[in-house]
Structures are given as C-alpha cells and as structure tokens.
Amino acid sequence: MQFIIAEEDSPLITGLSRSLEEDRCTLRFTWPRGVDAVYINKLALNGSEEEIEHNDDFNLYTKAEYKANNGYVTRLDRARLYRFTVYALVESQDGSYLLKQPKGDNTIEISAGRAKVYYSISEKGGLFRTQKSIQIEVNTEVALGNDVLCYVKKSGSYPANREDGILYPFVASFSAGRNILPTFEVGKSDYVRLFLADGRTHGQLYELISR
C-alpha cells in the first residue's frame, strides 16, 4: 500500500478518541466524506526496537463494520503502551493510497491499565553482627524485564527516591507471579527500597506497591 502526505483539502480523520473497559478498547473517529474504508495500525511502543521497526499490523476496516460495531474494537495487553494510527483509504484513477496526516490528529496512544507489582523486603541480622541479610520478594501480575525495577541502598534511613542513595539494577527478569530473590548482605545501618527504574515511562504501565 502506498502512502501520500495529506493536504488541506484531503479527506482527513478527525475526532479520534478511545474508551476502555478492562482490556477491551474501542476507537471512534469522524469519517471523512467520500471515504468508505480505513487502515488501522496498532503498534506496541514498549516492544523491542526490532518489533517497532518491522511493525506491519495494518487492519482494513470498512465504514459498514464501524457502524455495526459502534467503533473499532480491539483487545489490549495490560502494562503495554500502544499507538493507534487511522489512515483514510483513498481511491483514485492511479490506484489506492493511504493518507499520512502531518498534524497527527489520526494518532492516539493508549495503555490498558497499570499492572500491580507487589514487593516486600525482609531483614535478618544479629546483635553482634556488622552486616545484615536482605531478601527481596516480588509478586507481579505480569512478567517484567530486568530494566523495569531497581533497588536503592542508603545508610541511616530508607531512601526516598531513586537518587537518594546508591542505585542497583537487577540482572535477571521477573516472571509473572511470585519471585523470591537470593539474599545479599548490607551494612547494619543500611536500608533498601525498590523503585521503578524509569518513573516517567514505567509509571504509566506498572503500580509498585510495598507490602
């Protein structure tokens, strides 16, 4: 399918909006006059770079289907951020092509909701020991990459944020469900807390809860 850049008098997609009911997403938009079908691209933004670069998830959707379903309905995975782009399909004597809208009114980003990630940290030490043992348990609704969480160690008190102490990344991923990590040693006056490694990005996808 060929693309061309839309102009001011082109039949443009407008009013793109979404509604969510658990993992069920419905897209609605205003159909331009003279357009009987669109192509809808669904892109998972937090997939791998290779997945994003080679994305070809384009679905043909007709105006009749849109009316019958009161929109375009699709399922979303929890804790994933998606970008949907709706392209008007235009027929001409030279063939069919899709309209790219420079202003982006035909694009919307959607998350199906944040997955809950529970964690607990247990400490074990002795009266005459200079160190104590730390064990972290993570119970997550979805699998997590090793770059999603980190822990911060601080002397004297619990760290307030990722910058409030020494940050340590995790080297292994977390499977969905219960994950008990190996114990490790810290100083007797050290305290540990878990954080999302990137609050701006991961905060849209995960809710980190201390138990």
C-alpha positions as CSV (number, residue, x, y, z in Angstrom):
1,M,0.0,0.0,0.0
2,Q,1.3,3.4,-1.0
3,F,1.3,6.5,1.3
4,I,0.9,10.1,0.4
5,I,1.0,13.3,2.6
6,A,-2.4,14.7,3.2
7,E,-3.2,18.3,2.1
8,E,-5.7,20.8,3.5
9,D,-8.5,19.6,1.1
10,S,-7.8,15.9,1.7
11,P,-10.4,13.7,3.5
12,L,-8.9,13.7,7.0
13,I,-9.6,11.5,10.0
14,T,-10.7,13.8,12.9
15,G,-12.1,13.4,16.4
16,L,-10.1,10.2,17.2
17,S,-11.0,9.1,20.7
18,R,-11.0,5.9,22.8
19,S,-12.9,4.2,25.5
20,L,-11.6,1.4,27.7
21,E,-13.4,-1.4,29.5
22,E,-10.8,-3.6,31.2
23,D,-8.7,-4.9,28.2
24,R,-11.3,-4.0,25.6
25,C,-10.6,-0.8,23.7
26,T,-13.0,0.9,21.3
27,L,-11.7,3.6,18.9
28,R,-14.1,6.1,17.5
29,F,-13.5,8.9,15.0
30,T,-15.3,11.1,12.4
31,W,-15.3,9.5,8.9
32,P,-14.3,12.0,6.2
33,R,-16.8,12.4,3.3
34,G,-16.2,10.0,0.4
35,V,-14.1,7.5,2.4
36,D,-15.6,4.0,2.8
37,A,-12.6,2.2,4.4
38,V,-9.6,2.9,6.6
39,Y,-6.4,1.1,7.6
40,I,-5.7,1.0,11.3
41,N,-2.1,0.4,12.5
42,K,-1.6,-1.0,16.1
43,L,1.9,-0.5,17.5
44,A,3.1,-1.7,20.9
45,L,5.5,1.0,21.9
46,N,7.2,-0.9,24.7
47,G,8.1,-3.8,22.5
48,S,11.6,-4.4,21.3
49,E,13.2,-2.0,18.8
50,E,13.0,-4.7,16.2
51,E,9.3,-5.2,16.8
52,I,8.6,-1.5,16.4
53,E,10.8,-1.1,13.3
54,H,9.2,-4.0,11.5
55,N,5.6,-3.4,12.6
56,D,3.2,-4.2,9.9
57,D,-0.1,-4.7,11.9
58,F,-2.4,-2.9,9.5
59,N,-6.1,-3.8,9.6
60,L,-8.5,-2.9,6.8
61,Y,-11.8,-1.6,8.4
62,T,-14.8,-0.5,6.5
63,K,-17.4,2.1,7.3
64,A,-20.1,-0.6,7.4
65,E,-18.1,-2.6,10.0
66,Y,-17.6,0.6,12.0
67,K,-21.3,1.3,12.1
68,A,-22.2,-2.3,13.0
69,N,-19.7,-2.3,16.0
70,N,-20.2,1.3,17.0
71,G,-16.4,1.8,16.5
72,Y,-13.3,-0.2,16.1
73,V,-12.9,-2.8,18.9
74,T,-9.6,-4.5,19.8
75,R,-8.0,-6.2,22.8
76,L,-5.0,-4.7,24.7
77,D,-2.5,-6.5,26.9
78,R,-2.1,-5.0,30.4
79,A,1.0,-2.9,31.1
80,R,1.7,-2.2,27.4
81,L,1.5,1.2,25.7
82,Y,0.0,1.2,22.3
83,R,-0.1,3.7,19.5
84,F,-3.0,3.5,17.0
85,T,-3.0,5.4,13.7
86,V,-6.0,5.5,11.4
87,Y,-5.3,6.1,7.7
88,A,-8.0,7.1,5.3
89,L,-8.1,4.8,2.2
90,V,-8.4,7.0,-0.9
91,E,-9.3,5.6,-4.3
92,S,-8.1,7.4,-7.5
93,Q,-7.5,6.7,-11.2
94,D,-3.9,6.0,-10.3
95,G,-4.8,3.4,-7.7
96,S,-5.4,3.2,-3.9
97,Y,-3.3,5.0,-1.3
98,L,-3.3,5.9,2.4
99,L,-3.2,9.4,3.7
100,K,-0.5,10.4,6.2
101,Q,-1.7,13.3,8.3
102,P,1.2,15.6,9.4
103,K,-0.6,17.1,12.4
104,G,-1.2,13.7,13.9
105,D,-4.9,14.1,14.5
106,N,-5.3,10.4,13.3
107,T,-3.0,9.1,16.0
108,I,-3.6,8.2,19.7
109,E,-1.6,6.5,22.4
110,I,-3.4,4.1,24.8
111,S,-2.5,2.0,27.8
112,A,-4.9,-0.8,29.1
113,G,-4.1,0.0,32.7
114,R,-1.2,-0.4,35.1
115,A,-0.2,-3.9,36.3
116,K,0.3,-4.2,40.0
117,V,3.8,-5.2,41.2
118,Y,3.9,-6.0,44.9
119,Y,7.2,-6.3,46.8
120,S,8.5,-6.9,50.3
121,I,11.9,-6.7,51.8
122,S,12.9,-8.7,54.9
123,E,16.0,-8.1,57.0
124,K,17.8,-10.5,59.2
125,G,20.7,-9.6,61.5
126,G,22.3,-10.4,64.8
127,L,23.2,-8.4,67.9
128,F,27.0,-8.6,67.3
129,R,27.0,-8.7,63.5
130,T,28.2,-5.7,61.4
131,Q,26.1,-6.8,58.5
132,K,22.5,-7.9,57.9
133,S,20.9,-10.1,55.3
134,I,18.4,-8.7,52.8
135,Q,15.8,-10.7,50.9
136,I,13.5,-9.2,48.3
137,E,10.3,-10.8,47.2
138,V,8.4,-9.5,44.1
139,N,4.9,-10.7,43.2
140,T,3.8,-9.2,39.8
141,E,0.7,-9.6,37.7
142,V,2.8,-9.6,34.5
143,A,6.3,-10.6,33.6
144,L,8.9,-7.8,34.0
145,G,12.1,-7.2,32.1
146,N,15.3,-6.7,34.2
147,D,15.2,-3.0,33.4
148,V,11.8,-2.2,35.0
149,L,12.8,-2.3,38.7
150,C,15.9,-1.3,40.6
151,Y,16.7,-1.1,44.3
152,V,18.4,1.7,46.2
153,K,20.6,1.3,49.3
154,K,21.0,4.2,51.8
155,S,22.9,4.4,55.1
156,G,20.9,5.6,58.1
157,S,17.4,5.7,56.7
158,Y,15.2,4.4,53.9
159,P,15.8,6.1,50.5
160,A,13.1,8.4,49.4
161,N,13.6,8.1,45.7
162,R,16.0,6.6,43.1
163,E,18.5,9.4,43.6
164,D,18.5,9.1,47.4
165,G,21.3,6.5,47.8
166,I,23.2,4.0,45.7
167,L,21.1,2.6,42.8
168,Y,21.5,-1.1,41.8
169,P,19.9,-2.6,38.7
170,F,18.6,-6.1,38.5
171,V,20.4,-8.6,36.2
172,A,17.5,-11.0,35.7
173,S,13.9,-10.7,34.6
174,F,10.9,-11.3,36.7
175,S,8.3,-13.9,35.8
176,A,4.6,-13.3,36.4
177,G,3.7,-14.4,40.0
178,R,6.0,-14.8,43.0
179,N,9.7,-14.2,42.7
180,I,12.0,-14.7,45.7
181,L,15.5,-13.2,45.1
182,P,18.7,-14.6,46.6
183,T,19.7,-12.9,49.9
184,F,22.5,-10.4,49.9
185,E,24.5,-8.6,52.7
186,V,24.4,-4.9,53.5
187,G,25.8,-2.9,56.4
188,K,23.9,-3.0,59.7
189,S,22.8,0.7,59.2
190,D,21.9,0.3,55.5
191,Y,18.3,0.3,54.3
192,V,16.9,-0.9,51.0
193,R,13.8,0.1,49.0
194,L,12.6,-0.8,45.5
195,F,11.7,1.7,42.8
196,L,10.6,1.7,39.1
197,A,13.8,2.3,37.1
198,D,12.2,4.9,34.9
199,G,9.3,6.6,36.6
200,R,8.1,8.5,33.6
201,T,7.9,5.5,31.3
202,H,7.3,2.6,33.7
203,G,4.9,4.7,35.8
204,Q,2.3,4.5,33.0
205,L,2.5,0.7,32.9
206,Y,3.1,-0.5,36.5
207,E,1.9,0.3,40.0
208,L,4.7,-0.6,42.5
209,I,3.2,-1.5,46.0
210,S,5.1,-2.2,49.2
211,R,3.8,-5.0,51.4
